[in-house]
Amino acid sequence: MTRAASLADMLLHAPRRDALTHLPLADHLLSVKRFTLEDGTAAYIGKALREQPRLVADGIDFAIPPFERMWVEFNFPPFFEAITGTRWDHTKGDRRLGFLLLGKAVYVGSEGPRVCGFSPMRYRLDQPWTLAEELAMAERFGISRMQLDEFFWGSTGMRLRDQHNMNALRILRAHHSFDLLPTKTHLTREQWQRFLFGANGDLRTIIASLIFLNRTTSMQARREVPMQSGFVNRHPARLHAHTVIGLEIDPLPRLRAICAGEGVWRRLHDVRGHFCHDRTTREAHGCDHDWSEVDEMLWKCQRCMGKRWWRKEHRRGNIEKGHGTAEYSVGVSPSCESR
């Protein structure tokens, strides 16, 4: 039986004349690692964001893409209904949502009732705005800087505000940012505002998805879907291979323990490059690791099956809090091993 086309397949075969931006983003889908979240997994993420929105703030350091170039997609209705507690409107809302991660840049693709394509907004992970850039972006959309927080968090921002978690509400803007892609036609402020409204909460969902991918590996059931022939919009097409990720049990209790904390809102500071290790590696006491590089800057132990990767130096924090300079000594440090 021929499987249904994924969102990645739809974007790859979407008419180029309908593309909003000048960038051929869909072409990258041919060379990235592709993942599809099962409906239950998408619902778990939505439920966690609704019940425990602080997970994103407290676990933000775990939001590291497992691959430098990757794609994650999921059906939107189960996620939307879990996070909002309301029914999804099939006449208005997105049917599927996907995130294309190319290094520190994230592009959002979607399939709606009438349009299938990429948003003209690009998220920049670990690249916060300068104060001047932030003010300029707020002016561009005719909104306040606090409303940028509401845009990054979507519906979960109201819950954080109700709980007086203002530091958590501020953390996405302190760590990440977005810029606007060139478009084929001039867009008015009102049109850009519509894009902003339609993208409400996307950054929160991107970060939450990365946390789930990284922190639930022992709970995941993965299934490889091979390339095969099929149909896209009733036309014969090649449907590309991808990995389907399911979760057999609710991961929220474990994530509460793993990501517990007070949220991070610190001065802008430099973070040196360092090795990161997953939980399997950290708990493999006595293992004489035999590392084998399985992807660029990603290694896997052939004995305990733990993973390690290199995180490049970057800057983190809030420029308004000032700038801190760290001094490092050379030697073997426990913090370098466990982050």
N, C-alpha and C positions, 0 to 999 in steps of 0.2 A: 504494500500500500504506500503510495506516495505521500510524504509528509508535507505539512503546510510550510509555506515560505516564512522564514524568520524576518524580523524587521531589518536585519542586515541585508538579507537578500532583496527585500523591497527597496531599500535605499540604493543598492548597487544597480538596480534596474529602473530606478525612477527616471523619468524624462529629464535630461539636463536642462531643457528650456524652463523647467519649473523651479530650478535651483535659485534660491534667493541670494546666496553669496557668490563671490567670484572664486572661492577656494574649492577645489575638487575633493571635498572631504570624503565622499563615499569611496573613492579609489583606495584610501588607506585600509578599508575593511577587507581588502584582499590579503593583506600581509600582517594583520594583527591576530592576537590570541582572542578567540571569541567565546563568550560565556552567555548562557541563557538561564535565568532564574525561574524555577518552577513557580506556579501560582502560590503554592503554600509558603515558599521561601519569601516571595514578595510580600505576602500577607504578614509573615512573622516580622519583617522589617518595619512594615507600617504599624503593626501592633506595638512594637518596642518604642517607636518614635512617639506614639500616642501616650503610652503608659509611662515611659521613662525617657523623656527628651534629653535629659542630662547625659545620656549615654554618648551622644555625639560630642558634647563638650569635654567629658571626662576621658573619652577614648580617642581623642583627636590624634594623639601621637601614633595610634595603631592604624591610621588611615593611610597606609602606604600601598600603592598599587603593586600587586605581586608580579606584574610584568610591565616593562617600560612602555610597550605598545599593546593595548588591549581594548576590548569592547564588551560591555555588559548590557544586556537588554532584559526586559520583563514585560508581561502584560500589566497594563496600568490599573484596570478596574479592581482587582483584589487588593492591590496596594492602597489605592485611594479609599476604598471602603473601610479598610482596617485602620488607616490613620485618621480618618475623619468621622467614622461611625455613621456615615450617610451613604445613600445609594448613588452610584455613579450614573451620570446622564450620558447615554450613548450617543445622543444627538449633538453634544457639545465637547465632551472631554476627549483627551488622547486615548487611543486604544492600546498603544505600546510606546514604551519609552526606552531609550538606549543612550549610553555614555561612551564616547570614543576618547580614550586616554592616550595621548601622544606625549610622553614625557610629563612635564608639568602642565600641559594644556589639556583641557577637557571640553569636548564639543558635544552638544546634546542633539540627538536625533529623535524624531517622533513620527507616529502615524496617527492622524486624526480622521474625522469624518470626511474631510475634503483634501487634506494636504499630507504628504509624506516627504519629509526633508529635514534639514538641519537648521537649528536656531542661529540667528546672526550674533549670538553672544558666546564668548569664549571665557571659560573659567580658568584662573591661573592659581594652581595649587602652590602653597608655601611662598607666595609672592604677594604680600599685602601691599595695598596702596600707600603711597606717601600721603601726607595730609593734604597737599595741594591736589593730587590726583583724586582723592576721595571727595573733596569739595567740588571739583570739576564734574565728577560723575553725578553727584547729587543735583548739581545745577543743570546738567544735561537732561535729566529726567524730570526736573521740577519737583523734587522731593527732598525731605530732610535726610541727614545722615542716619538718624535713628530708623527711618523707614527703610534704609538699606539693610539693616538687621532683619527687619520683618520680611524683606524680600528673600534674604538668604535662608531664613528659617521656615517660611511658609506658615501653615496653620499651627505648627508646634511653637512658633514664637509667642503666640498669645498665652499658651500654657506656661511657658517659662516666665513671661511677664506676670501672670497671675500668681506664680509661686515666688515672685520677687528674686528670680535668678538672673539678675541683670549682668553679672559677669559672664555667665554661660551664654546669654543672649548676644553678647558682644564678641564672643570668641571667634566665630566664623569670619567676621570682618577684620579681626586682628591678625588672622593667619592667611587668609586667601582674598582673592579679588576677581574681577572680570573686566574684560574690555569688549569692544564692539568690532565686529568684522565688517569689511567693506561689502556693500550691497550693490546690486546691479541697477537699482533705482534709488532715488533720494527718498528717505523716510522722514516724515514729520515727527515732531516731538510726541504727538498723540499716537502715531503708529509705534514708535519706540516704547511708549508707555504700555501699549497693548502687549508687546512682546515681553515686557517686564512683568506684567500681570500674569501672563501665561506661563512664565518660567518660575513663578513663586515656589520656593522650597527646593528647587533643583539641586543647589549646592549642598543643602542638608542631606538630601537623598544620596548624592554622590559619595559624601563622606561616610554616611551610614552603611552604604553598600560595601565600601572598602573595608570598614571595620568588621562587617559580617564575614566577608571573604577571608580575612586574615585570622579572625579569632574563633571561627567555628569549624576549622578543618576536620577535627575528629568527629564532628556530627554530620558532616556532609556526605550525601550519596551522589556520586558523580557518574554520569553516563555520557559516553562519547557518541555523537551522531555523525556519521560519515557523510562525505559529499555524495550527492545523487542528483539525478535528473528530476525535474518537476515543472511547476508552472508558477509564473508571477504575472498577475493581472491577465490570466488566461493565455499567456504566451509561454511557449517552452523556454525553460531557463535552467541553469545549473544552480542547485541549492548547495551552499557551502557548509563545510564541516564546522561543528561547534561543540562545546561541552555544556551539558545540562546539569545544573546544581540544585539538588533538593536537600531539605533538612528533615530528618526523621522525628526529631523532638523539638520542642520550643526552646530556643537557645537563650531566652531572656534571663533566666536565673543565673546562668553561668556568666553572661555578659555583665550583669550587675556586679558580680564579684571581681571580674577581670578589669573592668573599666572604672571601678569605684575611685572617686577622687573629688576634688573641690573645683575642678575647672581651671584652666590656665589663662591668665590675663596678665602678662608681664611686660616689662620694658622690651623694646626691640633689641634683640641680641643675636650674636653669631652662634650658630651651632656647627661644630666641626664635623667633618666626615667621619663616619664610624660604622663598624660592623653591627648588624642587628641579627638576633637569633630568635627563632620561633620557640614556642613552649616545649615542643618535643626535644629540641636541643638542650634547652636549659634544664630539663628534668632528667636528661640522660647522664646521670652521674657515673663517672668512671669510664665513659665511652671514649676510646682513643679515635677521634673522628677521622674518617677517611673522606675528605671533601672532593666532590666531582662537580665541575661547573656545568650546569644544565641550561643556563641562559645567561645573557650578558649580566655580569655582576650578581649572579644568583648561584649558590652552591647547595648541593644536597649530600648529606652524609650517607655513604653506602652501607653503614652499619646500623645506626639508630634511625635513619631516614629523616633526621632533622634537617632544617634549612637555615642558611645564613645568607645575608645579602649586604651590600654596601650602600649606605645612604650618603649621598653627596652633602658637602657642606652647604648650609643655607642660612637664611635669617628668619627669625621668628619673633612674634610679639607685636606690640603696639607702639608706634612712633611717638604717640602722645605721652606715653609713660617715660620717654627718654630713651637713651641708648646705653646699653651695658656692654662692657668689654670683658671677656673671660680670658684668664690666663691658664694655660695648660702645661703640665709637666709631662715629660716623656717617660713612659714606663708601662707596666702591665697594671691596668686598673679594672676593678670589678664593674664599674659603671660602663666601661667600654664593651664589656662582654654582654651585659644584660640591658643596656640602654637605660 
